[in-house]
Amino acid sequence: MAWPGGPALWLWVAGCGLLLLVGVLLASPRSRRARRTLRGLLMARSKRLLFRIGYSLYTRTWLGYLFYRQQLRRARNRYPKGHSRTQARLFNGVKVLPIPVLSDNYSYLIIDTQARLAVAVDPSDPQAVQASIEKEGVNLVAILCTHKHWDHSGGNRDLSRRHQDCRVYGSPQDGIPYLTHPLCHQDVVSVGRLQIRALATPGHTQGHLVYLLDGEPYKGPSCLFSGDLLFLSGCGRTFEGTAETMLSSLDTVLGLEDDTLLWPGHEYAEENLGFAGVVEPENLARERKMQWVQRQRMERKSTCPSTLGEERSYNPFLRTHCLVLQEALGPGPGPTGDDGYSRAQLLEKLRQLKDLHKSK
C-alpha cells in the first residue's frame, strides 16, 4: 500500500525523525560521548559545507574577483617592491625572471633574449608584470595560465588588452579568464626558441596545467612552472579532485629529470620544510635545505628554484612510496591496522596532518 503523499512526504517524515533523534541525543544527560561525537560530525560537515559555498562563490561569481582586487591592493601597500627579493636565471639565450606578486605568489617571465620575446606565467598582478616587461625591453606574446584561481589569472585581462597580439593559453576545462588558445595534455607552445609543453595535472582544479620549458634548444636544464601542483617541499590542496587524482598528477612530475628546475606558484618553503621535519625528523637532506631556506628568508630572498632531484629527497608528498613515511604515520587504516596505507591514502593522511600542523 502506497503512503499518501508519495516520496516527498516520506522524506519529510524521515527528516523530522532524524531531527528528533538528534535532539534527544543532545539533550540526554547520559549521552555525553554521543553528544561529543555528534557535535564533532556536525561541525566538520558544517566547515566542509561552508568551504564549498565559499569556494563556489570565489570561483564562479564576481565576488571572487572583488576579493582578488582587495588582496591586490593590500599586497601593493604592504609590499611595494614585492614580498621577496628574486634573482633571474640566465641560460644560453633564455632568461627566467621570477616576479613576486600578492602576499606570497610568484609570476614569471620566460624570455628569448635574442628575439626579445616574452611569455608570462600566471600574471596575477598586471602592474608588476608590466613593469618587468618594460624593464627588460621585451614584447609579451603569450600568457600561460596554470589554473583559473584569481591569484594566478587576475592579470590576464589587462595584459592581453595592453599587448594586442598576446595569446592567453590554458585548459578549456578550467574557465580561464580571457582564454584565447585552449591547451590539452602534451600540447607545445612555441615562442622564438622557447618550446613549452603543457602537462595536464588535475586535482587542485579540474583543468590544472603545469608548463615544462624544454632545455634542449638552449643546452640547459628544463624548467617546470608548477602553479599550485607542487611547491618546494609541498603540494597543492585537492579542491576539485581526489587523492588518487592528485597522486597521478604528482607522478607525472616525478617522471621528469632530476636536474629540472622547479619554479612554483607560491613562497611556502619554510612552512613546508617545517612540516616535512615533523614526518621525517631524521632526513638530513631536509635539514640542510631548511638551514639554507631560513638564511634566505631572513634576508627576504626568494627560495626559487629548487630541483626535482632535491624535492625527491625531502618533499613528503613526492615520497609516498617510501617505507619511512609508512612507519612514521603508524598503523594503516584497515580494521586491524596491519594493512598499511595505499599511496593515495598516505597522500591524504599527509594533507590532513599538514592542516593540523598549520593550525597550531
C-alpha positions as a Markdown table, in Angstrom:
| # | Residue | x | y | z |
|---|---|---|---|---|
| 1 | Met | 0.0 | 0.0 | 0.0 |
| 2 | Ala | 1.5 | 3.4 | -1.0 |
| 3 | Trp | 1.9 | 6.1 | 1.6 |
| 4 | Pro | -0.4 | 9.0 | 0.9 |
| 5 | Gly | 1.5 | 12.0 | -0.4 |
| 6 | Gly | 4.2 | 10.0 | -2.1 |
| 7 | Pro | 8.1 | 10.1 | -1.7 |
| 8 | Ala | 8.1 | 13.8 | -0.7 |
| 9 | Leu | 6.1 | 13.1 | 2.4 |
| 10 | Trp | 8.3 | 10.1 | 3.3 |
| 11 | Leu | 11.4 | 12.4 | 3.1 |
| 12 | Trp | 9.7 | 15.0 | 5.3 |
| 13 | Val | 8.7 | 12.4 | 7.9 |
| 14 | Ala | 12.2 | 10.8 | 7.8 |
| 15 | Gly | 13.8 | 14.3 | 8.2 |
| 16 | Cys | 11.7 | 15.1 | 11.2 |
| 17 | Gly | 12.5 | 11.8 | 12.7 |
| 18 | Leu | 16.2 | 12.4 | 12.3 |
| 19 | Leu | 16.0 | 15.8 | 13.8 |
| 20 | Leu | 14.1 | 14.4 | 16.8 |
| 21 | Leu | 16.7 | 11.7 | 17.3 |
| 22 | Val | 19.5 | 14.3 | 17.2 |
| 23 | Gly | 17.6 | 16.5 | 19.7 |
| 24 | Val | 17.2 | 13.5 | 22.1 |
| 25 | Leu | 20.9 | 12.6 | 21.9 |
| 26 | Leu | 21.9 | 16.2 | 22.5 |
| 27 | Ala | 19.5 | 16.7 | 25.4 |
| 28 | Ser | 20.1 | 13.3 | 27.2 |
| 29 | Pro | 22.3 | 13.7 | 30.3 |
| 30 | Arg | 23.6 | 10.1 | 29.8 |
| 31 | Ser | 24.8 | 10.5 | 26.3 |
| 32 | Arg | 27.8 | 12.8 | 26.8 |
| 33 | Arg | 30.0 | 10.7 | 24.4 |
| 34 | Ala | 27.3 | 10.6 | 21.8 |
| 35 | Arg | 26.8 | 14.4 | 22.1 |
| 36 | Arg | 30.6 | 15.0 | 21.6 |
| 37 | Thr | 30.7 | 12.7 | 18.6 |
| 38 | Leu | 27.6 | 14.2 | 17.0 |
| 39 | Arg | 28.8 | 17.7 | 17.7 |
| 40 | Gly | 32.1 | 16.9 | 16.1 |
| 41 | Leu | 30.5 | 15.4 | 13.0 |
| 42 | Leu | 28.1 | 18.3 | 12.6 |
| 43 | Met | 30.9 | 20.9 | 13.0 |
| 44 | Ala | 33.1 | 19.0 | 10.5 |
| 45 | Arg | 30.3 | 18.8 | 8.0 |
| 46 | Ser | 29.4 | 22.5 | 8.6 |
| 47 | Lys | 33.0 | 23.5 | 7.9 |
| 48 | Arg | 33.1 | 21.5 | 4.7 |
| 49 | Leu | 29.8 | 22.9 | 3.6 |
| 50 | Leu | 30.8 | 26.5 | 4.3 |
| 51 | Phe | 34.1 | 25.9 | 2.5 |
| 52 | Arg | 32.3 | 24.5 | -0.6 |
| 53 | Ile | 29.9 | 27.5 | -0.6 |
| 54 | Gly | 32.8 | 30.0 | -0.2 |
| 55 | Tyr | 34.9 | 28.2 | -2.9 |
| 56 | Ser | 32.0 | 28.3 | -5.4 |
| 57 | Leu | 31.4 | 32.0 | -4.7 |
| 58 | Tyr | 35.2 | 32.6 | -5.3 |
| 59 | Thr | 35.5 | 30.7 | -8.5 |
| 60 | Arg | 32.1 | 31.2 | -10.1 |
| 61 | Thr | 30.9 | 34.7 | -9.2 |
| 62 | Trp | 32.1 | 38.3 | -9.3 |
| 63 | Leu | 32.6 | 38.1 | -5.6 |
| 64 | Gly | 35.8 | 36.2 | -6.2 |
| 65 | Tyr | 37.1 | 38.9 | -8.5 |
| 66 | Leu | 36.3 | 41.6 | -5.8 |
| 67 | Phe | 38.2 | 39.5 | -3.2 |
| 68 | Tyr | 41.2 | 39.2 | -5.5 |
| 69 | Arg | 41.2 | 43.0 | -6.1 |
| 70 | Gln | 41.2 | 43.6 | -2.4 |
| 71 | Gln | 44.1 | 41.2 | -2.0 |
| 72 | Leu | 46.0 | 43.0 | -4.7 |
| 73 | Arg | 45.5 | 46.5 | -3.1 |
| 74 | Arg | 46.6 | 45.2 | 0.3 |
| 75 | Ala | 49.7 | 43.5 | -1.1 |
| 76 | Arg | 50.8 | 46.5 | -3.1 |
| 77 | Asn | 50.5 | 48.7 | 0.0 |
| 78 | Arg | 52.3 | 46.2 | 2.2 |
| 79 | Tyr | 55.0 | 45.1 | -0.3 |
| 80 | Pro | 55.6 | 48.0 | -2.7 |
| 81 | Lys | 58.7 | 46.2 | -4.0 |
| 82 | Gly | 57.3 | 42.7 | -3.7 |
| 83 | His | 57.2 | 40.2 | -0.9 |
| 84 | Ser | 60.6 | 38.7 | -1.8 |
| 85 | Arg | 63.9 | 39.6 | -3.5 |
| 86 | Thr | 64.3 | 37.5 | -6.6 |
| 87 | Gln | 67.1 | 36.8 | -9.0 |
| 88 | Ala | 66.8 | 35.9 | -12.6 |
| 89 | Arg | 68.4 | 32.8 | -14.1 |
| 90 | Leu | 70.1 | 33.4 | -17.4 |
| 91 | Phe | 70.9 | 30.4 | -19.7 |
| 92 | Asn | 72.2 | 30.3 | -23.3 |
| 93 | Gly | 69.8 | 32.9 | -24.7 |
| 94 | Val | 67.0 | 32.2 | -22.3 |
| 95 | Lys | 66.1 | 34.1 | -19.2 |
| 96 | Val | 63.7 | 33.1 | -16.4 |
| 97 | Leu | 62.6 | 36.0 | -14.2 |
| 98 | Pro | 60.5 | 35.4 | -11.1 |
| 99 | Ile | 58.2 | 38.3 | -10.2 |
| 100 | Pro | 56.9 | 38.4 | -6.5 |
| 101 | Val | 53.2 | 39.3 | -6.5 |
| 102 | Leu | 50.4 | 39.5 | -3.9 |
| 103 | Ser | 51.5 | 38.3 | -0.5 |
| 104 | Asp | 53.3 | 35.1 | -1.5 |
| 105 | Asn | 52.6 | 34.3 | -5.2 |
| 106 | Tyr | 55.2 | 34.2 | -8.0 |
| 107 | Ser | 54.6 | 35.1 | -11.6 |
| 108 | Tyr | 57.3 | 34.5 | -14.2 |
| 109 | Leu | 58.6 | 35.9 | -17.4 |
| 110 | Ile | 60.3 | 33.5 | -19.7 |
| 111 | Ile | 62.4 | 35.5 | -22.2 |
| 112 | Asp | 64.0 | 34.6 | -25.5 |
| 113 | Thr | 66.8 | 37.2 | -25.1 |
| 114 | Gln | 67.8 | 37.1 | -28.8 |
| 115 | Ala | 64.3 | 37.6 | -30.2 |
| 116 | Arg | 63.3 | 39.9 | -27.3 |
| 117 | Leu | 60.1 | 37.9 | -26.9 |
| 118 | Ala | 58.5 | 37.1 | -23.5 |
| 119 | Val | 56.0 | 34.6 | -22.1 |
| 120 | Ala | 54.3 | 35.4 | -18.8 |
| 121 | Val | 53.2 | 32.6 | -16.4 |
| 122 | Asp | 50.3 | 33.2 | -14.1 |
| 123 | Pro | 50.5 | 37.1 | -14.2 |
| 124 | Ser | 48.2 | 37.8 | -11.2 |
| 125 | Asp | 49.4 | 41.4 | -10.8 |
| 126 | Pro | 49.4 | 43.0 | -14.2 |
| 127 | Gln | 51.1 | 46.2 | -12.9 |
| 128 | Ala | 54.1 | 44.3 | -11.5 |
| 129 | Val | 54.4 | 42.1 | -14.6 |
| 130 | Gln | 54.1 | 45.1 | -17.0 |
| 131 | Ala | 56.9 | 46.9 | -15.0 |
| 132 | Ser | 59.2 | 43.9 | -15.6 |
| 133 | Ile | 58.3 | 43.7 | -19.3 |
| 134 | Glu | 59.3 | 47.4 | -19.7 |
| 135 | Lys | 62.4 | 47.0 | -17.7 |
| 136 | Glu | 63.5 | 44.0 | -19.8 |
| 137 | Gly | 62.6 | 45.7 | -23.0 |
| 138 | Val | 60.7 | 42.7 | -24.4 |
| 139 | Asn | 57.5 | 42.0 | -26.3 |
| 140 | Leu | 54.9 | 40.0 | -24.5 |
| 141 | Val | 53.4 | 37.5 | -26.9 |
| 142 | Ala | 51.9 | 34.8 | -24.7 |
| 143 | Ile | 50.4 | 34.2 | -21.2 |
| 144 | Leu | 50.4 | 30.7 | -19.8 |
| 145 | Cys | 47.8 | 30.2 | -17.1 |
| 146 | Thr | 48.2 | 27.1 | -14.8 |
| 147 | His | 44.6 | 27.4 | -13.5 |
| 148 | Lys | 41.6 | 29.6 | -13.0 |
| 149 | His | 42.1 | 30.9 | -9.5 |
| 150 | Trp | 42.3 | 34.7 | -9.5 |
| 151 | Asp | 45.7 | 34.8 | -7.7 |
| 152 | His | 47.1 | 33.2 | -10.9 |
| 153 | Ser | 44.8 | 34.5 | -13.6 |
| 154 | Gly | 43.8 | 38.0 | -12.4 |
| 155 | Gly | 46.1 | 39.9 | -14.8 |
| 156 | Asn | 45.0 | 38.2 | -18.0 |
| 157 | Arg | 42.5 | 40.9 | -19.0 |
| 158 | Asp | 44.7 | 43.9 | -18.5 |
| 159 | Leu | 47.8 | 42.4 | -20.1 |
| 160 | Ser | 46.1 | 40.9 | -23.1 |
| 161 | Arg | 44.3 | 44.2 | -23.8 |
| 162 | Arg | 47.6 | 46.1 | -23.5 |
| 163 | His | 49.5 | 43.7 | -25.7 |
| 164 | Gln | 47.1 | 43.1 | -28.6 |
| 165 | Asp | 49.0 | 40.2 | -30.1 |
| 166 | Cys | 49.3 | 38.4 | -26.8 |
| 167 | Arg | 47.7 | 35.0 | -26.7 |
| 168 | Val | 46.2 | 33.5 | -23.5 |
| 169 | Tyr | 46.8 | 29.8 | -23.0 |
| 170 | Gly | 45.2 | 27.4 | -20.5 |
| 171 | Ser | 42.9 | 24.5 | -20.1 |
| 172 | Pro | 39.4 | 24.8 | -21.5 |
| 173 | Gln | 38.1 | 22.7 | -18.6 |
| 174 | Asp | 39.1 | 25.4 | -16.1 |
| 175 | Gly | 37.3 | 28.6 | -17.0 |
| 176 | Ile | 40.5 | 30.6 | -17.5 |
| 177 | Pro | 39.6 | 34.3 | -17.8 |
| 178 | Tyr | 40.2 | 35.7 | -21.3 |
| 179 | Leu | 41.4 | 32.4 | -22.7 |
| 180 | Thr | 42.1 | 32.6 | -26.4 |
| 181 | His | 44.1 | 29.3 | -27.1 |
| 182 | Pro | 42.9 | 26.2 | -25.3 |
| 183 | Leu | 45.6 | 23.6 | -24.5 |
| 184 | Cys | 45.4 | 19.8 | -23.9 |
| 185 | His | 47.9 | 17.4 | -22.3 |
| 186 | Gln | 51.3 | 17.4 | -24.2 |
| 187 | Asp | 50.4 | 20.4 | -26.4 |
| 188 | Val | 53.5 | 22.5 | -27.2 |
| 189 | Val | 53.6 | 26.3 | -27.3 |
| 190 | Ser | 56.5 | 27.7 | -29.4 |
| 191 | Val | 57.7 | 31.3 | -28.9 |
| 192 | Gly | 61.0 | 32.1 | -30.6 |
| 193 | Arg | 63.4 | 29.4 | -29.5 |
| 194 | Leu | 61.2 | 28.6 | -26.5 |
| 195 | Gln | 59.5 | 25.2 | -26.6 |
| 196 | Ile | 57.0 | 24.9 | -23.7 |
| 197 | Arg | 54.9 | 21.8 | -23.1 |
| 198 | Ala | 51.6 | 21.7 | -21.2 |
| 199 | Leu | 51.1 | 18.8 | -18.9 |
| 200 | Ala | 47.6 | 18.0 | -17.5 |
| 201 | Thr | 47.8 | 17.8 | -13.7 |
| 202 | Pro | 44.2 | 17.9 | -12.3 |
| 203 | Gly | 43.5 | 17.8 | -8.6 |
| 204 | His | 43.9 | 21.3 | -7.3 |
| 205 | Thr | 41.4 | 22.3 | -10.0 |
| 206 | Gln | 39.9 | 20.1 | -12.7 |
| 207 | Gly | 41.9 | 21.6 | -15.5 |
| 208 | His | 45.1 | 22.5 | -13.8 |
| 209 | Leu | 48.2 | 22.5 | -16.1 |
| 210 | Val | 51.9 | 22.7 | -15.5 |
| 211 | Tyr | 54.3 | 24.0 | -18.1 |
| 212 | Leu | 57.7 | 22.4 | -19.0 |
| 213 | Leu | 60.2 | 24.6 | -20.7 |
| 214 | Asp | 62.4 | 22.2 | -22.8 |
| 215 | Gly | 66.1 | 22.8 | -22.0 |
| 216 | Glu | 67.5 | 21.2 | -25.2 |
| 217 | Pro | 67.2 | 24.2 | -27.5 |
| 218 | Tyr | 69.3 | 26.3 | -25.2 |
| 219 | Lys | 71.5 | 23.5 | -23.9 |
| 220 | Gly | 70.4 | 24.0 | -20.3 |
| 221 | Pro | 68.1 | 22.4 | -17.7 |
| 222 | Ser | 64.4 | 22.1 | -18.3 |
| 223 | Cys | 62.2 | 24.3 | -16.2 |
| 224 | Leu | 58.9 | 23.3 | -14.6 |
| 225 | Phe | 56.4 | 26.0 | -13.8 |
| 226 | Ser | 54.2 | 24.2 | -11.4 |
| 227 | Gly | 51.4 | 26.6 | -10.4 |
| 228 | Asp | 49.7 | 25.1 | -7.4 |
| 229 | Leu | 50.5 | 21.5 | -8.1 |
| 230 | Leu | 54.0 | 21.3 | -6.5 |
| 231 | Phe | 55.9 | 23.7 | -4.2 |
| 232 | Leu | 59.3 | 23.4 | -2.5 |
| 233 | Ser | 58.6 | 20.5 | -0.1 |
| 234 | Gly | 54.9 | 20.7 | -0.6 |
| 235 | Cys | 51.9 | 20.2 | -2.9 |
| 236 | Gly | 48.7 | 22.0 | -3.5 |
| 237 | Arg | 45.3 | 21.3 | -1.9 |
| 238 | Thr | 42.9 | 19.0 | -3.7 |
| 239 | Phe | 40.0 | 21.3 | -4.3 |
| 240 | Glu | 38.4 | 19.7 | -7.4 |
| 241 | Gly | 39.6 | 16.1 | -7.4 |
| 242 | Thr | 40.5 | 13.1 | -5.2 |
| 243 | Ala | 43.8 | 12.0 | -3.6 |
| 244 | Glu | 44.1 | 9.5 | -6.4 |
| 245 | Thr | 43.8 | 12.3 | -9.0 |
| 246 | Met | 46.5 | 14.4 | -7.2 |
| 247 | Leu | 48.8 | 11.4 | -6.8 |
| 248 | Ser | 48.6 | 10.7 | -10.6 |
| 249 | Ser | 49.4 | 14.4 | -11.3 |
| 250 | Leu | 52.4 | 14.3 | -8.9 |
| 251 | Asp | 53.6 | 11.1 | -10.6 |
| 252 | Thr | 53.5 | 13.0 | -13.9 |
| 253 | Val | 56.1 | 15.3 | -12.4 |
| 254 | Leu | 58.1 | 12.5 | -10.9 |
| 255 | Gly | 58.7 | 11.2 | -14.4 |
| 256 | Leu | 60.8 | 14.3 | -15.2 |
| 257 | Glu | 64.6 | 14.6 | -15.0 |
| 258 | Asp | 66.4 | 15.3 | -11.6 |
| 259 | Asp | 68.0 | 18.5 | -12.9 |
| 260 | Thr | 64.6 | 20.0 | -13.9 |
| 261 | Leu | 64.3 | 23.4 | -12.1 |
| 262 | Leu | 61.1 | 23.8 | -10.1 |
| 263 | Trp | 59.5 | 27.3 | -10.3 |
| 264 | Pro | 56.4 | 27.1 | -8.0 |
| 265 | Gly | 53.4 | 29.4 | -7.7 |
| 266 | His | 54.0 | 30.4 | -4.1 |
| 267 | Glu | 56.7 | 31.1 | -1.5 |
| 268 | Tyr | 55.8 | 28.4 | 1.0 |
| 269 | Ala | 59.3 | 26.8 | 1.5 |
| 270 | Glu | 59.9 | 27.5 | 5.2 |
| 271 | Glu | 56.5 | 26.4 | 6.3 |
| 272 | Asn | 56.6 | 23.3 | 4.1 |
| 273 | Leu | 60.0 | 22.2 | 5.3 |
| 274 | Gly | 58.9 | 22.6 | 8.9 |
| 275 | Phe | 56.1 | 20.2 | 8.3 |
| 276 | Ala | 58.4 | 17.7 | 6.5 |
| 277 | Gly | 60.6 | 17.7 | 9.6 |
| 278 | Val | 57.6 | 16.5 | 11.6 |
| 279 | Val | 57.0 | 13.4 | 9.5 |
| 280 | Glu | 60.7 | 12.7 | 8.7 |
| 281 | Pro | 62.8 | 14.3 | 11.5 |
| 282 | Glu | 65.9 | 12.3 | 10.6 |
| 283 | Asn | 66.0 | 13.4 | 7.0 |
| 284 | Leu | 69.4 | 15.1 | 6.6 |
| 285 | Ala | 68.6 | 16.5 | 3.1 |
| 286 | Arg | 65.6 | 18.3 | 4.6 |
| 287 | Glu | 67.7 | 19.7 | 7.5 |
| 288 | Arg | 70.3 | 21.1 | 5.1 |
| 289 | Lys | 67.6 | 22.6 | 2.9 |
| 290 | Met | 65.9 | 24.1 | 5.9 |
| 291 | Gln | 69.0 | 25.8 | 7.1 |
| 292 | Trp | 69.5 | 27.3 | 3.6 |
| 293 | Val | 65.9 | 28.5 | 3.3 |
| 294 | Gln | 66.0 | 30.1 | 6.7 |
| 295 | Arg | 69.1 | 32.1 | 5.7 |
| 296 | Gln | 67.3 | 33.2 | 2.5 |
| 297 | Arg | 64.1 | 34.2 | 4.3 |
| 298 | Met | 65.9 | 36.2 | 7.0 |
| 299 | Glu | 67.0 | 38.5 | 4.1 |
| 300 | Arg | 63.6 | 38.2 | 2.4 |
| 301 | Lys | 65.3 | 36.4 | -0.6 |
| 302 | Ser | 63.3 | 34.0 | -2.8 |
| 303 | Thr | 63.8 | 30.3 | -2.4 |
| 304 | Cys | 63.1 | 29.6 | -6.1 |
| 305 | Pro | 64.1 | 27.5 | -7.8 |
| 306 | Ser | 64.8 | 24.1 | -6.4 |
| 307 | Thr | 65.3 | 20.9 | -8.5 |
| 308 | Leu | 63.2 | 17.8 | -8.8 |
| 309 | Gly | 66.2 | 15.8 | -7.6 |
| 310 | Glu | 66.2 | 17.8 | -4.4 |
| 311 | Glu | 62.4 | 17.5 | -4.0 |
| 312 | Arg | 62.6 | 13.7 | -4.2 |
| 313 | Ser | 64.9 | 13.7 | -1.2 |
| 314 | Tyr | 62.8 | 15.7 | 1.2 |
| 315 | Asn | 59.3 | 16.5 | -0.1 |
| 316 | Pro | 57.0 | 14.1 | 1.7 |
| 317 | Phe | 54.3 | 14.5 | -1.0 |
| 318 | Leu | 56.7 | 13.0 | -3.5 |
| 319 | Arg | 57.8 | 10.3 | -1.2 |
| 320 | Thr | 54.6 | 8.3 | -0.7 |
| 321 | His | 56.4 | 5.2 | -1.9 |
| 322 | Cys | 58.9 | 5.4 | 1.0 |
| 323 | Leu | 58.7 | 3.0 | 3.9 |
| 324 | Val | 59.9 | 5.6 | 6.3 |
| 325 | Leu | 56.6 | 7.6 | 5.8 |
| 326 | Gln | 54.5 | 4.5 | 6.3 |
| 327 | Glu | 56.2 | 3.9 | 9.6 |
| 328 | Ala | 56.0 | 7.5 | 10.7 |
| 329 | Leu | 52.3 | 7.6 | 10.2 |
| 330 | Gly | 51.7 | 4.5 | 12.3 |
| 331 | Pro | 49.1 | 1.7 | 11.7 |
| 332 | Gly | 47.2 | 1.6 | 8.4 |
| 333 | Pro | 43.5 | 2.5 | 8.0 |
| 334 | Gly | 42.3 | -1.1 | 7.8 |
| 335 | Pro | 40.3 | -2.9 | 10.6 |
| 336 | Thr | 43.5 | -4.5 | 12.1 |
| 337 | Gly | 45.9 | -1.6 | 11.3 |
| 338 | Asp | 48.2 | -4.1 | 9.6 |
| 339 | Asp | 47.0 | -3.4 | 6.0 |
| 340 | Gly | 49.2 | -0.4 | 5.5 |
| 341 | Tyr | 48.4 | 2.7 | 3.5 |
| 342 | Ser | 47.9 | 2.9 | -0.2 |
| 343 | Arg | 49.9 | 5.7 | -1.8 |
| 344 | Ala | 46.7 | 7.7 | -2.2 |
| 345 | Gln | 45.7 | 7.2 | 1.4 |
| 346 | Leu | 49.2 | 8.2 | 2.5 |
| 347 | Leu | 48.9 | 11.4 | 0.5 |
| 348 | Glu | 45.5 | 12.2 | 2.1 |
| 349 | Lys | 46.9 | 11.5 | 5.5 |
| 350 | Leu | 49.8 | 13.8 | 4.9 |
| 351 | Arg | 47.4 | 16.5 | 3.8 |
| 352 | Gln | 45.4 | 16.1 | 7.0 |
| 353 | Leu | 48.5 | 16.2 | 9.2 |
| 354 | Lys | 49.7 | 19.3 | 7.3 |
| 355 | Asp | 46.5 | 21.1 | 8.0 |
| 356 | Leu | 46.7 | 20.2 | 11.7 |
| 357 | His | 50.4 | 21.4 | 11.8 |
| 358 | Lys | 49.4 | 24.7 | 10.2 |
| 359 | Ser | 46.6 | 25.3 | 12.6 |
| 360 | Lys | 48.8 | 25.0 | 15.7 |
